[in-house]
Amino acid sequence: MNTTSPFEFAYQDRERNRQRTRTFLLYQAVRELFPQNRLHLAYSLGGAFYYYIDGKSSVLPAEVAQIKDVMVRLEADNIPLKPLMMERDAVIQELEQVNRVHTANWLKDGSKDWPHMYRAFDEILAFKGPLTNTTGGAGVWDLIPYPPGLLLRVAPPDRDSLPEYEEKPTLFRSFFEAEHWGTIHGASYVSEVNRMNRTGQLELFVQVVEAMHEQKIASIAVRIAELRPRPRVILISGPSSAGKTSFSKRLQVELRLQDMKPLTLSLDNFYLPREKVPRRHGEYDFESLEALDIPAINDTLMQLSAGETVRPPVLDFATHTHVEGEPIQLGRNGVLIVEGIHGLNPALTPYLTEPSIFRVYVSALTSLSFDELSRFSTTDLRLMRRIVRDRRARGYPAIETLTRWASVREGEFRNIFPFQERADIMFNSALPYELNALREPVMEALEEITDENLLPEADRISRLLETVDPVPREWLNTHVPPTSILREFIGGSVLVP
């Protein structure tokens, strides 16, 4: 495994250390300038992290400049950063005394895992992993206003400098909506969902979460149906393990309720013969756009949009050969749902008019945090989903999933993320209770790993889940509906085999 790649685990670990150090510096600067206010890390936006400051309705540009100046000064001082060595009870007591309730609950829940702790001013800060050795190890970054908060920009994985900033308003709104929903329903923190599990409130919460998904998918169908002219093609894209297939199936049902007649087309059926698939790093690159028969896709979409009958190909994945599929035709009120990782790439639809297309981006944008400064990564959530699904449905052990993950992530940065803002709407497939559901099957899969190169990553994921209360499989079997997107990963779905 090439550990110099920005998508390999060793590189990602170093970058996590830098990011935690940046958060530490930002916290220090905010405390120095605004001692009565607290910093919150909300979510990541591509090559940036969004923060807000409690008690401030907006952070003014001049204030952001002041904060940045303090961070630069602290970085230049190159102050050693040494983790605290304290007894658990003493730390929890001190945190509760200064009303750091969420951090205290995080530590209480993690009976086997102990976060890395550092002191900033007179406060204890907990992090999921270590900081860099000194404040001078924060790497390449910049701080810019982003009302009502601010953005800490970082260099993307394949660069050592900051590119020109690109707005991501659709992604921001999706995260903002998820965070707002979590706040309303008392599910912003891992510890809050844990307590629902312990107090018997999780059953109702699952029903509310699933109803929220149903309502959101229904609203997307209504929006599509109300457009004039109605779209003829719905393009669905998203990264690995986002739940695209389950979403597509559920959207079909909702479209039928709107008197529309959906047909489906999977881009996976348009792969070129294996010998024509391009290679990357010596391996077949099935995630590149060039691995697909683009002219055939264009022709198929054009013919179907024109109302013609088409027999699209069907790929036999075992032999990687094609057979002719059943004839399909878009009749009156017909709409074609096209699903695939390249769904939002304009190369797929050069001959279709914009009014005839509706684009949906699906991703699992979890808003769960451990405390105000440590959030649960959306990428880690998708990796856990994939580990469980690969092992259950495809017979792949976790070692294979982890080995392929760097290639998957590289493909996402090349082929998916650059086009996500082209979406007309984003659907967030994350379920606030799913960490509790995934914990046992993920831990079981990780216990099988013996490869020394992968053990550190397996241990990191296991430590993340140590603070999550597991939900018994028997409980899931009776309380998670068979149409839930979660079922695509844990099994028992009536939508996805």
C-alpha positions as CSV (number, residue, x, y, z in Angstrom):
1,M,0.0,0.0,0.0
2,N,1.4,3.4,-1.0
3,T,1.4,5.4,2.2
4,T,2.4,8.6,0.3
5,S,-1.0,8.8,-1.4
6,P,-3.3,11.5,0.2
7,F,-6.1,9.0,0.3
8,E,-4.2,6.3,2.3
9,F,-4.9,5.8,6.0
10,A,-1.4,7.0,7.2
11,Y,-1.8,10.3,5.3
12,Q,-5.4,10.7,6.6
13,D,-4.2,10.2,10.2
14,R,-1.6,12.9,9.9
15,E,-4.3,15.3,8.4
16,R,-6.7,14.5,11.3
17,N,-3.9,15.4,13.7
18,R,-3.4,18.7,11.9
19,Q,-7.1,19.5,11.8
20,R,-7.5,18.9,15.5
21,T,-4.6,21.3,16.1
22,R,-6.3,23.9,13.9
23,T,-9.4,23.5,16.0
24,F,-7.3,23.8,19.2
25,L,-5.7,27.1,17.9
26,L,-9.1,28.4,16.8
27,Y,-10.6,27.6,20.2
28,Q,-7.6,29.4,22.0
29,A,-8.1,32.5,19.8
30,V,-11.8,32.7,20.4
31,R,-11.3,32.3,24.1
32,E,-8.7,35.0,24.2
33,L,-10.8,37.5,22.2
34,F,-14.3,36.5,23.4
35,P,-13.9,34.8,26.8
36,Q,-17.7,34.6,27.4
37,N,-18.4,32.7,24.2
38,R,-17.8,29.1,23.1
39,L,-16.7,27.7,19.8
40,H,-18.6,25.0,18.0
41,L,-17.3,22.8,15.2
42,A,-20.4,22.1,13.1
43,Y,-19.5,20.2,9.9
44,S,-17.1,20.0,6.9
45,L,-17.7,21.6,3.6
46,G,-15.4,20.1,1.1
47,G,-12.0,21.7,1.8
48,A,-13.3,23.7,4.8
49,F,-14.7,23.3,8.2
50,Y,-17.6,25.4,9.4
51,Y,-17.6,26.8,13.0
52,Y,-19.9,29.1,14.8
53,I,-19.6,30.9,18.1
54,D,-22.3,30.5,20.8
55,G,-23.7,33.9,21.9
56,K,-22.8,35.6,18.6
57,S,-25.5,35.9,16.0
58,S,-22.8,36.5,13.4
59,V,-19.0,36.8,13.4
60,L,-18.0,40.1,11.7
61,P,-15.1,40.1,9.1
62,A,-13.0,42.3,11.4
63,E,-13.5,39.8,14.2
64,V,-12.5,36.9,11.9
65,A,-9.3,38.8,11.0
66,Q,-8.6,39.3,14.7
67,I,-9.1,35.6,15.4
68,K,-6.8,34.6,12.5
69,D,-4.1,37.0,13.8
70,V,-4.1,35.2,17.2
71,M,-4.0,31.8,15.5
72,V,-1.0,32.9,13.4
73,R,0.8,34.1,16.5
74,L,0.2,30.9,18.4
75,E,1.3,28.9,15.4
76,A,4.5,30.9,15.1
77,D,5.3,30.4,18.9
78,N,5.6,26.7,18.1
79,I,4.3,25.8,21.6
80,P,4.6,22.1,22.7
81,L,1.3,20.3,22.9
82,K,1.3,17.6,25.5
83,P,-1.8,15.5,26.4
84,L,-3.0,15.6,30.0
85,M,-2.6,12.7,32.3
86,M,-5.5,12.8,34.7
87,E,-7.8,10.4,36.5
88,R,-11.2,9.9,34.7
89,D,-13.3,11.0,37.6
90,A,-11.3,14.1,38.2
91,V,-11.6,15.1,34.5
92,I,-15.4,14.5,34.4
93,Q,-15.9,16.4,37.7
94,E,-13.9,19.4,36.3
95,L,-15.9,19.4,33.0
96,E,-19.2,19.3,34.8
97,Q,-18.1,22.2,37.0
98,V,-17.6,24.4,34.0
99,N,-20.8,23.1,32.3
100,R,-19.0,21.1,29.6
101,V,-21.9,18.6,29.8
102,H,-21.5,17.0,26.4
103,T,-17.8,16.4,26.8
104,A,-18.4,14.9,30.2
105,N,-21.1,12.6,28.8
106,W,-18.8,11.6,26.0
107,L,-16.2,10.5,28.5
108,K,-18.7,8.7,30.7
109,D,-20.0,6.7,27.7
110,G,-16.5,5.8,26.5
111,S,-15.6,3.4,29.3
112,K,-12.9,1.6,27.3
113,D,-11.8,4.5,25.2
114,W,-10.2,7.6,26.6
115,P,-10.0,10.7,24.3
116,H,-6.8,12.7,24.1
117,M,-7.1,15.7,26.4
118,Y,-5.3,19.0,26.4
119,R,-5.6,22.2,28.4
120,A,-6.5,25.5,26.7
121,F,-6.4,28.4,29.2
122,D,-8.0,26.9,32.2
123,E,-10.2,24.4,30.4
124,I,-9.8,20.8,29.4
125,L,-10.5,20.0,25.8
126,A,-11.1,16.4,24.6
127,F,-10.3,15.2,21.1
128,K,-10.8,11.9,19.3
129,G,-7.1,11.6,18.6
130,P,-3.8,13.4,19.2
131,L,-2.8,16.9,18.1
132,T,0.5,17.6,16.4
133,N,3.5,17.8,18.7
134,T,3.5,21.7,18.6
135,T,1.2,24.5,17.6
136,G,3.4,25.0,14.6
137,G,2.2,21.7,13.0
138,A,-1.2,22.9,11.8
139,G,-0.3,22.7,8.1
140,V,-1.8,24.9,5.4
141,W,-5.0,26.8,6.3
142,D,-6.9,30.0,6.1
143,L,-9.8,31.5,8.0
144,I,-12.6,33.4,6.3
145,P,-16.0,34.9,7.3
146,Y,-19.0,32.7,6.5
147,P,-22.0,34.3,8.3
148,P,-23.4,33.4,10.7
149,G,-20.1,31.6,11.5
150,L,-16.7,31.2,9.9
151,L,-14.8,28.8,7.7
152,L,-11.4,27.3,8.4
153,R,-10.1,26.3,4.9
154,V,-7.6,23.5,4.4
155,A,-5.7,22.2,1.4
156,P,-7.4,19.4,-0.5
157,P,-6.0,15.9,-0.2
158,D,-4.0,16.1,-3.5
159,R,-2.6,19.6,-3.0
160,D,-0.2,21.4,-0.6
161,S,-1.7,24.9,-1.3
162,L,-5.1,26.5,-1.0
163,P,-7.1,26.8,-4.3
164,E,-9.6,29.5,-5.0
165,Y,-12.6,29.0,-2.7
166,E,-15.7,27.6,-4.3
167,E,-19.1,28.1,-2.6
168,K,-21.1,25.0,-1.7
169,P,-24.5,26.5,-0.8
170,T,-26.5,23.3,-1.4
171,L,-24.2,21.2,0.7
172,F,-24.2,23.9,3.4
173,R,-28.0,24.1,3.5
174,S,-28.3,20.3,3.8
175,F,-25.9,20.2,6.8
176,F,-27.6,23.2,8.4
177,E,-31.0,21.5,8.0
178,A,-29.6,18.3,9.6
179,E,-28.1,20.1,12.5
180,H,-31.2,22.1,13.1
181,W,-33.3,18.9,13.1
182,G,-31.0,17.3,15.5
183,T,-31.2,20.2,17.9
184,I,-35.0,20.2,17.8
185,H,-35.2,16.5,18.5
186,G,-32.4,16.3,21.1
187,A,-30.2,14.2,18.8
188,S,-27.2,16.4,18.1
189,Y,-24.7,14.3,20.2
190,V,-23.9,10.6,20.3
191,S,-24.5,10.7,24.0
192,E,-28.0,12.0,23.5
193,V,-29.0,9.1,21.3
194,N,-27.3,6.7,23.7
195,R,-29.6,7.9,26.5
196,M,-32.6,7.4,24.3
197,N,-31.5,3.8,23.9
198,R,-31.0,3.4,27.6
199,T,-34.3,5.0,28.7
200,G,-36.6,3.2,26.2
201,Q,-37.2,6.3,24.0
202,L,-35.4,5.0,20.9
203,E,-38.4,3.2,19.5
204,L,-40.4,6.4,19.1
205,F,-37.2,8.2,17.8
206,V,-36.7,5.7,15.1
207,Q,-40.3,6.2,14.0
208,V,-39.8,9.9,13.9
209,V,-36.5,9.7,11.9
210,E,-38.0,7.3,9.4
211,A,-41.1,9.5,9.0
212,M,-38.8,12.4,8.4
213,H,-37.1,10.5,5.5
214,E,-40.5,9.5,4.1
215,Q,-41.6,13.1,4.2
216,K,-38.5,14.4,2.5
217,I,-38.7,11.9,-0.3
218,A,-42.3,12.6,-0.8
219,S,-41.6,16.4,-1.0
220,I,-39.0,15.7,-3.7
221,A,-41.5,13.8,-5.7
222,V,-44.1,16.6,-5.3
223,R,-41.5,19.1,-6.4
224,I,-40.7,17.1,-9.6
225,A,-44.4,16.6,-10.4
226,E,-45.2,20.3,-10.1
227,L,-42.4,21.4,-12.5
228,R,-43.6,22.6,-15.9
229,P,-42.6,21.1,-18.2
230,R,-42.2,18.0,-16.2
231,P,-38.7,16.5,-16.3
232,R,-38.2,13.4,-18.4
233,V,-35.0,12.3,-16.8
234,I,-34.1,12.2,-13.0
235,L,-30.4,11.9,-12.4
236,I,-29.3,10.5,-9.1
237,S,-25.7,10.5,-7.9
238,G,-23.8,10.3,-4.7
239,P,-20.7,8.8,-3.1
240,S,-20.2,5.2,-2.0
241,S,-22.7,3.8,0.6
242,A,-24.9,6.9,0.4
243,G,-28.0,4.8,0.0
244,K,-28.6,5.8,-3.6
245,T,-30.4,2.5,-4.5
246,S,-32.9,2.5,-1.7
247,F,-33.5,6.2,-2.3
248,S,-34.2,5.5,-5.9
249,K,-36.7,2.7,-5.1
250,R,-38.5,4.9,-2.6
251,L,-38.6,7.8,-5.0
252,Q,-40.3,5.6,-7.6
253,V,-43.1,4.9,-5.2
254,E,-43.6,8.5,-4.3
255,L,-43.6,9.5,-8.0
256,R,-46.4,7.0,-8.7
257,L,-48.5,8.7,-6.1
258,Q,-48.0,11.8,-8.1
259,D,-49.5,10.1,-11.2
260,M,-46.1,9.6,-12.8
261,K,-44.8,6.4,-14.3
262,P,-41.1,6.0,-13.5
263,L,-38.6,3.7,-15.2
264,T,-35.1,3.0,-14.0
265,L,-31.7,2.9,-15.7
266,S,-28.5,2.0,-14.0
267,L,-25.3,3.4,-15.4
268,D,-23.4,0.3,-14.2
269,N,-24.9,-1.6,-17.1
270,F,-23.0,0.6,-19.5
271,Y,-19.5,-0.4,-18.5
272,L,-17.1,-1.0,-21.4
273,P,-15.7,-4.5,-22.0
274,R,-13.0,-5.1,-19.4
275,E,-10.2,-4.8,-21.9
276,K,-11.3,-1.3,-22.7
277,V,-11.6,-0.1,-19.1
278,P,-8.8,2.4,-18.3
279,R,-6.3,1.5,-15.6
280,R,-5.1,3.6,-12.7
281,H,-2.2,2.6,-10.5
282,G,-2.1,-0.6,-12.4
283,E,-5.7,-1.6,-11.6
284,Y,-8.9,-1.4,-13.6
285,D,-10.4,2.0,-12.9
286,F,-14.1,1.2,-12.9
287,E,-14.9,4.5,-11.1
288,S,-13.7,6.7,-14.0
289,L,-16.1,8.2,-16.5
290,E,-14.0,6.7,-19.3
291,A,-15.0,3.2,-18.0
292,L,-18.5,3.8,-19.3
293,D,-19.8,3.7,-22.9
294,I,-20.7,7.4,-23.0
295,P,-22.0,7.4,-26.6
296,A,-24.4,4.5,-25.8
297,I,-25.6,6.3,-22.7
298,N,-26.2,9.5,-24.7
299,D,-28.1,7.6,-27.4
300,T,-30.2,5.7,-24.9
301,L,-31.2,8.9,-23.0
302,M,-32.1,10.7,-26.2
303,Q,-34.2,7.9,-27.6
304,L,-36.1,7.4,-24.4
305,S,-36.7,11.1,-24.0
306,A,-38.1,11.1,-27.5
307,G,-40.6,8.4,-26.6
308,E,-38.8,5.6,-28.6
309,T,-38.6,2.0,-27.5
310,V,-35.1,1.0,-26.3
311,R,-33.5,-2.3,-25.2
312,P,-30.8,-1.0,-22.9
313,P,-27.9,-3.4,-22.1
314,V,-27.7,-5.5,-18.9
315,L,-24.3,-6.2,-17.5
316,D,-23.4,-9.6,-16.1
317,F,-21.0,-8.6,-13.4
318,A,-19.6,-12.1,-13.0
319,T,-18.4,-12.3,-16.6
320,H,-18.4,-8.5,-17.3
321,T,-20.4,-9.1,-20.5
322,H,-23.6,-7.6,-21.8
323,V,-26.9,-9.0,-22.8
324,E,-29.8,-7.2,-24.4
325,G,-32.3,-6.0,-21.8
326,E,-36.1,-5.9,-21.9
327,P,-37.7,-3.2,-24.1
328,I,-38.7,0.0,-22.3
329,Q,-40.5,3.1,-23.4
330,L,-41.4,6.4,-21.7
331,G,-45.1,6.8,-22.2
332,R,-47.4,9.6,-21.1
333,N,-46.4,10.9,-17.6
334,G,-43.3,8.7,-17.9
335,V,-40.0,9.7,-16.2
336,L,-36.6,7.9,-16.4
337,I,-34.6,7.5,-13.1
338,V,-30.9,7.2,-13.9
339,E,-28.7,6.1,-11.0
340,G,-24.9,6.0,-10.8
341,I,-21.9,7.8,-9.4
342,H,-21.5,9.8,-12.6
343,G,-25.1,10.9,-12.7
344,L,-24.4,14.6,-12.3
345,N,-21.5,14.7,-14.8
346,P,-22.6,16.9,-17.7
347,A,-20.9,14.6,-20.2
348,L,-23.8,12.2,-19.7
349,T,-26.5,14.7,-20.9
350,P,-25.0,16.9,-23.6
351,Y,-28.1,16.6,-25.8
352,L,-30.8,17.0,-23.2
353,T,-32.3,20.3,-22.3
354,E,-32.1,21.6,-18.8
355,P,-35.9,21.7,-18.2
356,S,-36.0,18.0,-19.1
357,I,-33.6,17.1,-16.3
358,F,-33.9,17.0,-12.5
359,R,-30.7,16.2,-10.5
360,V,-30.6,14.7,-7.0
361,Y,-27.4,14.2,-4.9
362,V,-27.6,11.6,-2.2
363,S,-25.2,11.5,0.7
364,A,-25.1,10.5,4.4
365,L,-24.4,13.8,6.1
366,T,-24.5,12.9,9.7
367,S,-24.7,15.9,12.1
368,L,-23.8,13.8,15.2
369,S,-21.0,15.1,17.4
370,F,-19.1,13.9,20.5
371,D,-19.0,17.3,22.0
372,E,-18.7,20.9,20.8
373,L,-15.3,20.4,19.1
374,S,-15.4,16.8,17.9
375,R,-17.9,15.6,15.3
376,F,-18.5,12.3,13.8
377,S,-17.2,12.2,10.2
378,T,-19.6,11.6,7.3
379,T,-16.8,9.7,5.6
380,D,-16.4,7.3,8.6
381,L,-20.2,6.7,8.6
382,R,-20.1,5.7,4.9
383,L,-17.1,3.5,5.5
384,M,-18.9,1.7,8.3
385,R,-22.0,1.2,6.1
386,R,-19.8,-0.2,3.4
387,I,-18.0,-2.6,5.8
388,V,-21.3,-4.0,6.9
389,R,-22.9,-4.3,3.5
390,D,-19.8,-5.8,1.8
391,R,-19.5,-8.5,4.5
392,R,-23.2,-9.3,4.5
393,A,-24.3,-9.0,0.9
394,R,-21.1,-9.5,-1.1
395,G,-19.1,-11.8,1.1
396,Y,-16.1,-9.3,1.3
397,P,-14.3,-9.3,4.6
398,A,-13.5,-5.9,6.2
399,I,-9.8,-6.3,5.1
400,E,-11.0,-6.0,1.4
401,T,-13.2,-3.0,2.1
402,L,-10.5,-1.2,3.9
403,T,-7.9,-2.0,1.2
404,R,-10.1,-0.6,-1.5
405,W,-11.2,2.4,0.4
406,A,-8.4,4.7,-0.7
407,S,-9.2,4.0,-4.4
408,V,-12.9,4.6,-3.7
409,R,-12.2,7.9,-2.0
410,E,-9.8,9.0,-4.8
411,G,-12.6,8.3,-7.3
412,E,-15.1,10.3,-5.3
413,F,-12.8,13.4,-5.3
414,R,-12.3,13.0,-9.1
415,N,-15.7,11.9,-10.3
416,I,-18.4,12.8,-7.8
417,F,-17.7,15.7,-5.4
418,P,-16.8,18.2,-8.2
419,F,-20.4,17.9,-9.5
420,Q,-22.4,17.8,-6.3
421,E,-23.4,21.5,-6.5
422,R,-25.1,20.9,-9.8
423,A,-27.9,19.1,-8.0
424,D,-31.3,20.6,-7.9
425,I,-31.7,19.1,-4.4
426,M,-29.7,17.1,-1.9
427,F,-31.1,14.2,0.0
428,N,-29.4,13.4,3.3
429,S,-29.7,9.7,3.9
430,A,-28.1,9.7,7.4
431,L,-30.1,8.3,10.3
432,P,-29.2,9.7,13.7
433,Y,-29.7,6.2,15.3
434,E,-27.7,4.2,12.8
435,L,-24.4,4.3,14.7
436,N,-26.1,2.4,17.4
437,A,-27.4,-0.1,14.9
438,L,-24.1,-0.5,13.0
439,R,-21.8,-0.9,16.1
440,E,-22.1,-4.6,16.6
441,P,-21.7,-5.7,12.9
442,V,-18.9,-3.3,12.3
443,M,-17.0,-4.4,15.4
444,E,-17.4,-8.1,14.4
445,A,-16.1,-7.4,11.0
446,L,-13.1,-5.4,12.3
447,E,-12.2,-8.2,14.8
448,E,-11.3,-10.4,11.8
449,I,-8.5,-8.1,10.6
450,T,-5.0,-9.3,11.2
451,D,-3.1,-7.3,8.5
452,E,-0.6,-5.1,10.4
453,N,-1.0,-2.3,7.8
454,L,-4.7,-2.1,8.5
455,L,-4.8,-2.7,12.2
456,P,-4.3,1.0,13.1
457,E,-7.3,2.0,11.0
458,A,-9.4,-0.9,12.4
459,D,-8.5,0.2,15.9
460,R,-9.4,3.8,15.1
461,I,-12.8,2.9,13.9
462,S,-13.3,0.6,16.9
463,R,-12.4,3.4,19.3
464,L,-15.0,5.7,17.6
465,L,-17.7,3.1,18.3
466,E,-16.7,2.4,21.9
467,T,-18.7,5.4,22.9
468,V,-21.8,4.2,21.1
469,D,-24.4,2.0,22.9
470,P,-25.2,-1.0,20.7
471,V,-28.8,-1.8,19.7
472,P,-29.5,-5.6,19.7
473,R,-30.1,-7.2,16.3
474,E,-33.4,-8.6,17.6
475,W,-34.6,-5.1,18.4
476,L,-33.6,-3.8,14.9
477,N,-35.5,-6.7,13.3
478,T,-38.8,-5.5,14.9
479,H,-38.3,-1.7,14.9
480,V,-36.5,-0.7,11.7
481,P,-39.0,-0.8,8.8
482,P,-38.1,-2.9,5.8
483,T,-38.1,0.2,3.5
484,S,-35.5,2.0,5.7
485,I,-32.3,3.1,3.9
486,L,-30.5,1.5,6.8
487,R,-31.8,-1.9,5.6
488,E,-29.6,-1.6,2.5
489,F,-26.6,-2.1,4.7
490,I,-27.8,-4.3,7.7
491,G,-30.1,-6.5,5.6
492,G,-33.8,-7.1,5.6
493,S,-34.7,-4.6,2.9
494,V,-37.7,-5.1,0.7
495,L,-36.1,-2.6,-1.8
496,V,-32.5,-3.9,-2.2
497,P,-31.4,-7.5,-2.3
